[in-house]
Amino acid sequence: MRERPPGCKTVFVGGLPENATEALIVEVFGQCGDIIAIRKSKKNFCHIRFAEEFTVDRALFLSGYRMRLGSSTDKKDTGRLHVDFAQARDDLYEWECRQRLYAREERHRRRMEEDRFRPPSPPLIVHYSDHECSQLGDKIKGGAPRLIEEYPFNVFD
């Protein structure tokens, strides 16, 4: 048996009877879990993609069983199943996307945790142009009391 590829949802099924139909494959392997796709070869094998990873383990238990279509003993109607993990690009791509999602969530969680313990930032400093500064200084020196009401901040801080 091969090593399980990361995110494996696809199995290789060899040793199928030559006369096995897709409906029969669904009937047998559908008991393991929801089937997304079946790629049947002209030879005696197929690939079955399941909806969930854990259903692959159930399908592996069918490996070694003899399969016979009806009560026929004809060679084309019998076979010995061999079920193994399959390397599928779709499975690997989905697994990599999930891993990137988990990494993003972990980075976000870590940043939020760090921000919680970070000291608060000092209040923003309002920057004035040289011209505005000189105008403000002149008004303050001139003693215009209404000037302070025009600005929503305390000039003397």
Secondary structure, DSSP 8 states (H G I E B T S, - for coil): -----TT--EEEEE---TT--HHHHHHHHTTTS-EEEEEE-SSSEEEEEESSTHHHHHHHTTTT-EEESTT---GGGEEE-EEEE---HHHHHHHHHHHHHHHHHHHHHHHHHHHHHS-----------HHHHHHHHHHHHTT-THHHHHSSS-TT-
